[in-house]
Amino acid sequence: MLAQADAHPQVLGVVGWVDLLAADAPARIEALARHSKLKGLRPMLQDIDDPEWILQAALAPALQAMVDCGLVFDALVKSVHLPHILTLAGRHPDLALVIDHAAKPAIAAGEWQPWADGMARLAAETGAMCKLSGLLTEAGSAPAPGAVRRWAAHVLACFGASRVLWGSDWPVLELASSYGQWWGETQQLLAGLSARAGRHPGREREASLSALGATVFKIRQSFSSREHRRVTESSLSPLRICRADYSNPAHASAVVQLLNAYAQDPAGGGEPLSDFAKNNLVKELAARPHAFSVLAFDGAQPVGLINCIEGFSTFACRPLVNIHDVAVLPSHRGQRVGEQMLALVDEIARERGACKLTLEVLQGNRSAIKLYERVGFAAYQLDPAMGQAQFFQKWLD
């Protein structure tokens, strides 16, 4: 598949397969992930007799390798697998999960439960995404118009437009229906979504179905220079990445809210911010022209924050930008939020004439380390014989 992708530039990404139980699976995953077009892996769980197969301990090294390499776990599952995918997400919170074909409910047989509750729990308790595709294939040999609407509407209601990816399921779709019918069903669904949200249906369809490629699958695309938006296979709602305006009350509140959540995370020390910090943080940041922040919003909800402070490299005699805090809410980890925020930080730093970005990271925060390495960071050293730099601090009061 990767060879075909190389031969055809219009193929932007590949979701492949690896024997996750093989002894060399982690090394194999790492080697394949060096190919820029490999975006994820799809174990064929629907064809494995044991619905709990994915939970066996022997798979943990391969799953961690997927996390470390930034690959998406494409879960080709049915209703019986959903409780075990929920368990999987809890064990591997940094593993990016996409539920393929909406977990393939048996629509032709009228299945609603346990599929509906399983999908609702996944949406509420994890950061998983869901692919809205394959439903017509599950609706019988010649499904009537509207036959899958109840199931599709449930997916949108549970996951929200920002966590749903649209897919055609072509050419398998042709076994039951046509691309045209599924496209028409999609148009009607989106029209209803737009109307409920108070947006213009035509503009909503244009926005949600025009941009191809997903940050979920790390497909590169040109975005406006000062604002980055996440899109899915066909995006139903954007994730907005922007520079914080400290004078904007919504942005100011988001900075404090997200930093306080980060402070209570084990990677942030496990303690909430003091009242003094909460009450004065934004004012003090705004008073410092060398400080700036980047925010991520999922709709109106703030979900990610990076705080930066400009410093100076004496060796280069140029500014540098230190990334002081990187925070993503647990509900949105594994969805490339941090990577998108770092891209905007990189752009702002270049505009300031900075020679480099710097940051500190705890040794035990392996997922963060892999993210930073993936976007170009490396441990600091001058002469290798002198070793790598260590970060020290001394409190003054």
N, C-alpha and C positions, 0 to 999 in steps of 0.2 A: 504493500500500500504506500509506503514511503517513497519507493521508486516511482510509482505512478504519480504521486504528488510532485516529485521533482520534475517529472516529464511534462506536467501540465500546470503551468503557473496559476491557472484559475482555481486550483485546489489550494485552499488557504490553510487547511489543517486536517489532521488525521487522528481519529480515535482508534487505537490499535488493541492488540491482545498479547499478553505474556502469560506463561504458565507461572502463576503466582506461588505455587507450591514447590517449584524447582529450587534446588539448593543454591543455584546461582541467580535466582530471580532478582535480588537487589542489584547485583552488578549488571545484569542484563537490562534492567530498567534504567539504571544510570547511563549506560552506553546508548540506549535508544533515545533517551531524553536529550542527548546532545544534538539530535536532529531538530532543527527549529520548527518543523511542521508537526511533530508529535505533540499533541495537546492533551491526550488522556488515554486511559485504558478501560476496556470493557470486558470484564469476566462474564461469561455467559451463564449467569446465575439461574436464569429461567430454565435451562436445560439440565441442571444438576438436581438429582433426586432429593438430596438433603437440603432443606431450606435454611439450615443453620450452618452450612458449609463455610460461609465467609467469616464465621466467628472463631474458627479454630486457631489456636495460638501459633501454629506453624506459619500462618500467613502474615503475622505481624511485621516481620522484617521487610517483606515486599510492600506492604501498605505504607510503612514508614518511608521507604525509598520513594514511593509516589509523592508523599508529602514533601520530602527533601528536594525532589526534582520539580515540584510545582505542577504535577500532573493531576488531571481531574479523574475521579472515579466515576465512570459512567455505569450506573446501576440498572442493568437490564433485568428487571424483576417483575413478579406478579404479587397479588395481594398477600399470599402466604409468606412472602419474604419481608414485608414491611416492618413487622416488629423486630426482626433481626437487623435490618438496616438502621433502625432507630438505635439499637444497642451498638452497632458499629460506629455510628456517628458520635455516640457518647465516649467510646474508647479512643477514637481518633478525631478530636475536635478540629484539628487543623487540616483534615483531609477534605478537599473540595468534592462535594457530592452532587451529582445530577441524577435525578430519577428519570430514567429513559421511558418514553412512551407512556408517561403518567401511570406507570406500574401496570399497564395492560389489563384494566378491568374487563371481565367477561360480559361485555355489554349485550351481546346477542342472547345471553342466558339471563339477562336482567340483573346481574350482580350489582349490588350497591354496598352492602356490608360483607365482609369486614373492610373492604377497600376504602370506603369513605372515611371511616374513623382512623384507619391506618395513615392515610394521607394527611388528615387533619393533625394528627399527633406529630408526624414528621415535620410539617410546616411550622407548628407551634414550638417544638422543642429543639429544633436543629436549625442550622443555616443552609440546609440543602436547597438546591434549585430543582425545578421540575420541567421536563420537556413536554410541551403540549403537542403531541404527535401520536400517530399510531392508533388513534381512537376509532377511526372508521374501519380499520382493519379488524378490530375486535367487535364490530357491530354486525357481522354477518356478511353474506355474499353480495347483497345488494341493499345496503342501508338506505332508508328513506331520508329525505332532507330533515335535519334537526334531530336525527336519531341519537347523536352523541352530545347534544347540547347540555343536558343535565350534568354529565360527567365533566365536560370541559369547563362549565361554569363553576363546578366545585373546586377544580384545580385553581382557577383564578381567585376564587373566594378565599381559599386556604393559604395559598402562597403569595398572593398579591402580584400585581403586574410586574413588579421589579424583580421577582424571583422566578419568572416563567420564561422559558425559551420556546420559540416556535420552530417546529420542524415539519417537513413535508411527508416523511416516511416513504418517499418515492425511491425505487420503483415498487417496493412491496405493496404500497398503497393500491396499485393497479389490480391486485387480487380481489379487492372488494369494491373499489370505487375509482375515482379519478382525481387527478391533481386539481382540476377545476372545481369539483364539488367541495373538496377540503378547503380550497382557497375561499370559496364562497361562504362556507361555514365560519371560517376565520374572520372574514369581513363583518359578518353579522355579530359575532361575539365581541369584536373590538368596537363596533358601533355602539353596542349596549354598554360596554365598559366606559366609553367616552361620555355617553349621555349621563350615566350615573355620576361621573366625576365632574360634570359641568363643562366638558371640553368639546370642541368642534370635531365631529366624527371624521371628517375628511382629513383634518390636520393630524388627528390622533393616528389614523391608519398610515398616513404618510410618514409620521415620525417613527412609528413602531415597526414598520415593515420595509423601510428603505435602506437602513444601514446594516450591512452584513458583517459578520464576524463578531466574536464575543470576547470580552475581556475575561469572562469565565474560562474560555479556552485559550486565552492569551494570543488572540489573533490581532496582529498589528493593523492599525488603520489610522488615517490622518484625522486629527481632531483640531478644533479651534485652538489657537495658541495659548489662550489664557484660561480656558475652561475645558476640562476633560469629562467625557460622559461615557459611562459603561453602556455597551449594547450587547445583546445576546444574539443567538442565531438570527432571530429577528426580534429586536428588543421591544418589549411592551412598556417599559418605563425606565428612565435613565437614572443612574447613580451620578450625582453631581459632585465634582471635585472643584473646589474654589479656594482662593486666598481669603482668609478671614478678614472681615472689616470689623475692627474692635469697637467702632461706634455704632454698629448694627446690633440692636438688643438680642436678636435671634442668634447671631454669631457669637456674641459675648456669652450668652447663656450656654451655648453648645461647647465653647472652650472649657468652661468651668465644669460642666456636667461630664464631659468625656474625660478630662484629666482626673476628676474625682473617681470615676469608675476605674480608670487605669491605676490610680494610687492604691485601690483596694484589691487589685489583682496581685497574685504572688510575684509576677514580674515587676510590679510597681512598688512592692514593699508590704502590701497587705493591710495598710492603714488608710483611712479616708483623709482628705485634705483638712487642714485646720480651718476654723471659721475665718481666721485672719487671711489665709491664702484664698479661700473662696471669695471673700469680700473685696480683695484688693488685686487679685491676679491680673484681670483684664486691664485695669487702670495702669498697673505697673508695666505691663507689656506695651501698652499704647504709648507710654512715656518714653520708650526706648526705640529710637529709629532703627536700630540694628536688629530688632526682633520682628519676626513675622510668624504667622501660623497658617496652616492649610487644613481645610475641613472637608469631610465627605458627608453628603446627605443622601439618604434613600428616601425620595419624596421629601417630606418635611422633617423626617427624623434624622438627627445627627448621629452618624455611626462611626466616624473616624476622625482622628486629629493628629497633626504633627506640629510641634513647636520648634522653632529654629532661632538661633542667635548667631549673628555674624561676628566672626573673630578676624584674626589677622595672622598670616603665615610670614614669619620673619625671613625664612629661607627663600620663599618665593617673592617676598615683598608685595603680596597681593592679599585681598580679603579671602577668607574661607567661611563656610557656613557650617556650624555645628547643629546637627539634628539632635535636639535635646530630649524630646518625648515623641514616641510613636504609639498611638493607641487605636485599637479597633475593637468595637463591641463584640463579645463572644458570638452573638447572633449573626455576625457578618464576617467572621474569620473564615479563611479558605475561599474567599470570593474575590481575591486580588485587589481588595480595597487599599491595603498598604502599598502595593506596587503602583497603583494609580496616583496615590498621594505623593509618593516619592518622585514620580515623573514630573509633577508640577513643582516640587521643591527643587529638583534639578534645573528646571527652566528658570525659576526665579533666581537661583544662585548664579546661573550664567549671565542673566541680565545685570546682576550686581557686580559682575567681573570677578567672581570668586574663582580661585584656582582649584578648589576641591571641596568635597563634603566630608564631614567627620561625624562619628557617632560612637556611643558606648553601648555594649550589649552584654548581658549576663551570660556566662559560659553555658548554663543549663537551658537557656532559651534557644533550643536547637531550631525550631521552626523560624524564628526571627533571623537567626544567623544564616540559614539557607536562603531566606528572602533577600537579605542584604547581599549575599554572595551572587545570587541570581541576577541582581541589577547592577553588579559591578564593584561592590565594596570588597575590600580585602584587609586582613590584619595589618596593622601599621608596623613597619620596620624600616631601618635605614641600611645598615650593614647586617646581612644575615648572621654573621658571626656574633653579633651583639644581641640577637634574639628579637622578639616582638615586644612592642611597648605594652606596659601595664597602666591601668587607670587607677589613680590614687585620689583620695580626698581628705581634707582636714576641716572639720567644723570649727567655726570661729566663735560660736556662742550656742 
